[in-house]
């Protein structure tokens, strides 16, 4: 920091992102040149603070199914809804158009369901039977991929089963979906799972390894619960086959010490390199969930811009967002 209180450029980090795999509901990427606090902040915000919409109010007009009203309301609330518009919607408590009654299009989406079984076969009532007041906000559906083609078959859409009806039974209701976050209830979380791991840095001591017999090398390799190491069939040289499979269990280190070869391998976690795995419920695309999380973190930092350290964190998120929106590292 210089004499005028400005953050020196030597302290500022420029995070980089390399996307390994990206689908609508799944994303795996590397986040490098940043701190564990930044990585964990991203993870926590994606899980608990990226907003979605979910059914929060149910008015049941007729229910002659085997499930009671409370059970049905609970099941409806857990159905993920497409929430591309959620960031622009208002929280019902902040809506000045309907005074918090969640009855306007700025803060709510209305769904109706009216199903009656008139046949002898059991009728499945699914999320596909919910009729939305906004065509942009519909329940998430599962779509089967063709076995030999990387395409979707729209005819194979499957809804989430709400209840099953027999002849003469019916279900008629009205439901209101509101904007919320996972901190308030898990039904609003867009993440099925968000995890990150420290990238392992593994080094084998070749000189010590050469002092082991072939059987000892194989015994040492097999002591690892996951297949991290392997041995070359011709040169009999032990090498790292998959560093990221290492689970930080220290089994190979303990085995080396038991064999009288401490220092045979050194394994350290890089504290500035992380491997993220994101799975979405379908409410948001995995990539959009990440971008929304970055936007929310930037907003949080704007409210606590009190120190040069905070400014540095803010700069990291700006760099990260620009990298992501530009498709960096793909």
C-alpha positions as CSV (number, residue, x, y, z in Angstrom):
1,X,0.0,0.0,0.0
2,X,1.4,3.4,-0.9
3,X,1.4,6.6,1.2
4,X,-1.9,7.8,-0.2
5,X,-3.7,4.6,1.0
6,X,-4.0,3.1,-2.5
7,X,-3.7,-0.7,-2.9
8,X,-0.5,-1.7,-4.5
9,X,-0.8,-3.7,-7.7
10,X,1.4,-6.4,-6.2
11,X,-1.4,-7.3,-3.8
12,X,-4.1,-7.5,-6.4
13,X,-4.9,-10.9,-7.9
14,X,-6.5,-11.6,-11.2
15,X,-8.5,-14.8,-11.0
16,X,-8.7,-17.1,-14.0
17,X,-11.4,-19.6,-15.0
18,X,-11.0,-22.7,-17.1
19,X,-14.2,-24.4,-18.0
20,X,-13.8,-28.2,-18.2
21,X,-17.3,-29.2,-18.9
22,X,-20.6,-27.3,-19.2
23,X,-24.2,-28.4,-19.6
24,X,-27.4,-26.8,-18.7
25,X,-27.6,-28.6,-15.3
26,X,-23.9,-29.4,-14.7
27,X,-20.6,-27.4,-14.8
28,X,-17.1,-28.2,-13.9
29,X,-14.4,-25.5,-13.9
30,X,-11.0,-24.5,-12.5
31,X,-10.7,-21.3,-10.5
32,X,-7.1,-20.2,-10.0
33,X,-5.1,-17.3,-8.6
34,X,-7.5,-16.4,-5.8
35,X,-8.1,-17.1,-2.1
36,X,-10.0,-19.9,-0.3
37,X,-12.3,-17.2,1.1
38,X,-13.3,-16.1,-2.4
39,X,-13.9,-19.8,-3.5
40,X,-16.0,-20.5,-0.4
41,X,-18.0,-17.3,-0.8
42,X,-19.0,-18.3,-4.3
43,X,-20.0,-21.7,-3.1
44,X,-22.1,-20.4,-0.2
45,X,-23.9,-17.7,-2.3
46,X,-24.7,-20.2,-5.1
47,X,-26.4,-22.5,-2.5
48,X,-28.1,-20.0,-0.3
49,X,-28.4,-16.5,-1.8
50,X,-29.0,-16.8,-5.6
51,X,-32.8,-16.2,-5.9
52,X,-35.3,-18.4,-7.6
53,X,-39.1,-18.7,-7.5
54,X,-40.9,-21.5,-5.8
55,X,-44.5,-22.2,-4.8
56,X,-45.2,-20.6,-1.5
57,X,-48.9,-20.4,-1.2
58,X,-51.5,-23.1,-2.1
59,X,-55.3,-22.7,-2.2
60,X,-56.9,-26.1,-2.6
61,X,-60.4,-26.0,-3.9
62,X,-61.0,-29.8,-4.2
63,X,-58.9,-32.7,-3.1
64,X,-60.2,-36.3,-3.0
65,X,-56.8,-37.9,-3.5
66,X,-55.1,-40.1,-0.9
67,X,-52.8,-37.3,0.2
68,X,-54.0,-34.6,2.6
69,X,-53.8,-30.9,1.7
70,X,-50.7,-30.1,3.8
71,X,-48.7,-33.0,2.1
72,X,-49.7,-31.8,-1.4
73,X,-48.7,-28.2,-0.5
74,X,-45.3,-29.4,0.7
75,X,-44.7,-31.5,-2.5
76,X,-45.8,-28.5,-4.7
77,X,-43.3,-26.2,-3.0
78,X,-40.4,-28.6,-3.7
79,X,-41.0,-28.7,-7.5
80,X,-38.2,-26.6,-9.1
81,X,-39.5,-23.8,-11.4
82,X,-37.7,-22.2,-14.2
83,X,-36.4,-19.0,-12.7
84,X,-34.6,-17.1,-15.4
85,X,-36.6,-13.9,-14.5
86,X,-36.0,-14.3,-10.7
87,X,-33.2,-11.7,-10.5
88,X,-35.4,-9.1,-11.9
89,X,-38.5,-9.9,-9.8
90,X,-39.3,-8.3,-6.5
91,X,-39.5,-10.0,-3.2
92,X,-43.1,-10.1,-2.1
93,X,-42.2,-8.2,1.1
94,X,-40.7,-5.4,-1.0
95,X,-43.4,-5.1,-3.6
96,X,-45.2,-1.8,-3.5
97,X,-47.6,-2.7,-6.3
98,X,-49.6,-5.3,-4.4
99,X,-48.5,-4.3,-0.8
100,X,-46.9,-7.6,-0.1
101,X,-49.9,-9.8,-1.0
102,X,-47.9,-11.5,-3.8
103,X,-50.7,-11.1,-6.3
104,X,-49.0,-9.2,-9.1
105,X,-46.7,-10.2,-11.9
106,X,-43.8,-8.1,-10.4
107,X,-43.4,-10.5,-7.4
108,X,-45.4,-13.6,-8.2
109,X,-46.4,-16.2,-10.7
110,X,-49.8,-18.0,-10.5
111,X,-50.3,-21.7,-11.3
112,X,-53.5,-23.6,-11.6
113,X,-54.1,-27.3,-11.6
114,X,-57.4,-29.0,-12.4
115,X,-57.3,-32.8,-13.0
116,X,-59.9,-35.5,-12.6
117,X,-59.6,-39.2,-13.2
118,X,-62.4,-40.5,-15.4
119,X,-60.9,-43.8,-16.5
120,X,-60.1,-47.2,-14.9
121,X,-56.4,-46.7,-15.1
122,X,-54.5,-44.9,-12.4
123,X,-53.8,-41.3,-13.5
124,X,-50.5,-39.6,-12.7
125,X,-50.8,-35.9,-11.8
126,X,-47.5,-34.4,-12.6
127,X,-45.9,-30.9,-12.7
128,X,-46.8,-30.8,-16.4
129,X,-50.4,-30.4,-15.3
130,X,-49.6,-27.0,-13.6
131,X,-50.7,-24.2,-15.9
132,X,-48.6,-21.0,-15.4
133,X,-49.8,-17.4,-15.7
134,X,-46.4,-16.6,-17.2
135,X,-45.2,-18.8,-20.0
136,X,-41.6,-18.0,-19.1
137,X,-42.0,-19.6,-15.7
138,X,-42.9,-23.2,-15.8
139,X,-42.0,-26.3,-13.8
140,X,-38.7,-28.0,-14.7
141,X,-39.2,-31.2,-16.7
142,X,-36.8,-34.1,-17.3
143,X,-36.1,-34.8,-20.9
144,X,-34.6,-38.1,-22.1
145,X,-31.6,-38.0,-24.5
146,X,-31.6,-40.3,-27.5
147,X,-29.3,-43.2,-26.8
148,X,-27.1,-42.6,-29.8
149,X,-27.5,-38.8,-30.4
150,X,-26.7,-35.8,-28.3
151,X,-30.2,-34.4,-28.9
152,X,-33.3,-34.0,-26.8
153,X,-36.5,-35.8,-27.7
154,X,-39.4,-33.5,-26.7
155,X,-41.8,-36.4,-26.8
156,X,-40.0,-37.9,-23.8
157,X,-40.7,-35.1,-21.4
158,X,-41.4,-36.3,-17.9
159,X,-43.0,-34.3,-15.2
160,X,-42.5,-34.7,-11.4
161,X,-45.3,-36.8,-10.0
162,X,-47.4,-34.9,-7.4
163,X,-50.1,-37.5,-6.7
164,X,-51.9,-40.5,-8.3
165,X,-55.7,-40.5,-8.8
166,X,-58.1,-43.4,-9.3
167,X,-61.5,-43.2,-10.9
168,X,-63.7,-40.4,-9.6
169,X,-60.8,-38.7,-7.7
170,X,-59.9,-35.1,-8.5
171,X,-57.5,-32.3,-7.6
172,X,-58.2,-28.7,-8.2
173,X,-56.1,-25.9,-6.8
174,X,-54.4,-22.5,-7.2
175,X,-50.8,-21.9,-6.3
176,X,-48.7,-18.7,-6.0
177,X,-44.9,-18.9,-6.6
178,X,-42.8,-16.2,-5.0
179,X,-39.2,-15.1,-5.2
180,X,-36.9,-16.3,-2.4
181,X,-33.4,-17.6,-1.5
182,X,-32.1,-20.9,-0.1
183,X,-31.3,-19.2,3.2
184,X,-35.0,-18.9,3.9
185,X,-36.0,-22.4,2.6
186,X,-34.2,-25.1,0.7
187,X,-37.0,-25.0,-2.0
188,X,-35.6,-21.8,-3.2
189,X,-32.0,-23.0,-3.7
190,X,-31.1,-23.4,-7.3
191,X,-28.2,-25.8,-6.4
192,X,-28.5,-29.6,-6.1
193,X,-24.9,-29.5,-5.1
194,X,-21.9,-27.1,-5.2
195,X,-18.5,-28.4,-4.2
196,X,-14.9,-27.4,-4.7
197,X,-11.6,-29.1,-3.9
198,X,-8.1,-27.9,-3.6
199,X,-6.0,-28.9,-6.5
200,X,-3.5,-31.5,-5.2
201,X,0.3,-31.0,-5.9
202,X,1.9,-34.4,-5.8
203,X,5.6,-35.2,-6.1
204,X,7.2,-38.6,-6.0
205,X,10.7,-38.9,-4.7
206,X,12.2,-40.9,-7.6
207,X,15.4,-41.8,-5.8
208,X,13.6,-43.3,-2.8
209,X,11.1,-45.1,-5.1
210,X,13.9,-46.8,-6.9
211,X,15.0,-48.4,-3.6
212,X,11.7,-50.4,-3.5
213,X,11.2,-53.8,-5.1
214,X,8.4,-54.3,-7.7
215,X,6.2,-56.0,-5.1
216,X,6.7,-53.1,-2.7
217,X,5.9,-50.6,-5.3
218,X,2.6,-52.4,-6.1
219,X,1.8,-52.7,-2.4
220,X,2.4,-49.0,-1.9
221,X,0.2,-48.1,-4.9
222,X,-2.6,-50.4,-3.7
223,X,-2.6,-48.7,-0.3
224,X,-4.3,-45.7,-1.9
225,X,-8.1,-46.0,-1.8
226,X,-8.5,-44.2,-5.1
227,X,-6.5,-44.8,-8.2
228,X,-4.1,-42.0,-8.0
229,X,-0.9,-43.8,-8.9
230,X,0.1,-46.5,-11.4
231,X,3.2,-48.3,-12.5
232,X,4.5,-48.5,-16.0
233,X,4.5,-52.1,-17.2
234,X,7.9,-51.8,-19.0
235,X,10.0,-49.3,-17.0
236,X,8.4,-50.2,-13.7
237,X,8.3,-46.5,-12.9
238,X,5.6,-45.3,-10.5
239,X,3.7,-42.2,-11.8
240,X,0.7,-40.1,-11.0
241,X,-2.2,-41.2,-13.2
242,X,-5.0,-39.0,-11.7
243,X,-4.0,-36.4,-9.1
244,X,-7.5,-35.1,-8.6
245,X,-8.7,-38.6,-7.5
246,X,-6.7,-38.1,-4.3
247,X,-9.0,-37.6,-1.3
248,X,-6.4,-36.3,1.2
249,X,-6.6,-39.4,3.3
250,X,-2.8,-39.7,3.8
251,X,-2.9,-43.4,3.4
252,X,0.0,-43.5,1.0
253,X,2.0,-41.3,3.3
254,X,1.3,-43.6,6.2
255,X,2.2,-46.6,4.1
256,X,5.5,-45.1,3.1
257,X,6.4,-44.4,6.7
258,X,5.4,-48.0,7.7
259,X,7.8,-49.2,4.9
260,X,10.6,-47.2,6.4
261,X,10.5,-44.7,3.5
262,X,9.3,-41.4,4.9
263,X,9.3,-38.7,2.3
264,X,8.6,-41.1,-0.5
265,X,5.8,-38.8,-1.7
266,X,4.8,-35.3,-0.8
267,X,1.2,-34.2,-1.3
268,X,0.1,-30.6,-0.7
269,X,-3.0,-28.7,-1.5
270,X,-2.6,-25.6,-3.7
271,X,-4.2,-22.8,-1.7
272,X,-4.9,-20.7,-4.8
273,X,-6.3,-23.3,-7.2
274,X,-9.7,-24.9,-6.9
275,X,-11.8,-27.3,-8.9
276,X,-15.5,-26.6,-8.8
277,X,-18.4,-28.9,-9.5
278,X,-21.9,-27.4,-9.8
279,X,-25.2,-29.3,-10.3
280,X,-28.4,-27.3,-10.8
281,X,-31.9,-28.3,-9.9
282,X,-32.9,-27.0,-13.3
283,X,-34.4,-23.7,-12.0
284,X,-31.3,-22.0,-13.4
285,X,-28.6,-23.1,-15.8
286,X,-25.4,-23.9,-13.9
287,X,-23.5,-21.2,-15.7
288,X,-26.2,-18.6,-15.0
289,X,-26.2,-19.7,-11.3
290,X,-22.5,-18.8,-11.1
291,X,-22.9,-15.5,-12.9
292,X,-25.7,-14.5,-10.6
293,X,-23.6,-15.5,-7.5
294,X,-20.8,-13.2,-8.7
295,X,-23.3,-10.3,-9.2
296,X,-24.7,-10.8,-5.7
297,X,-21.2,-10.9,-4.1
298,X,-20.3,-7.7,-5.9
299,X,-23.5,-6.0,-4.5
300,X,-22.5,-7.2,-1.0
301,X,-19.0,-5.8,-1.4
302,X,-20.4,-2.4,-2.5
303,X,-22.2,-2.1,0.8
304,X,-19.1,-2.8,2.9
305,X,-16.5,-0.9,0.8
306,X,-14.6,0.2,3.9
307,X,-11.0,-0.9,3.5
308,X,-8.4,-1.5,0.8
309,X,-8.7,-5.2,1.4
310,X,-12.4,-5.1,0.5
311,X,-11.6,-3.2,-2.7
312,X,-9.1,-5.9,-3.6
313,X,-11.8,-8.6,-3.2
314,X,-14.2,-6.5,-5.3
315,X,-11.6,-6.2,-8.0
316,X,-11.2,-10.0,-8.0
317,X,-15.0,-10.5,-8.5
318,X,-15.0,-8.0,-11.4
319,X,-12.1,-9.8,-13.1
320,X,-13.8,-13.1,-12.5
321,X,-17.1,-12.0,-13.9
322,X,-15.5,-10.5,-17.0
323,X,-13.6,-13.8,-17.5
324,X,-16.8,-15.8,-17.2
325,X,-19.0,-13.6,-19.4
326,X,-16.2,-13.7,-22.0
327,X,-16.1,-17.5,-22.0
328,X,-12.6,-17.4,-20.5
329,X,-10.6,-20.5,-20.6
330,X,-13.0,-22.6,-22.7
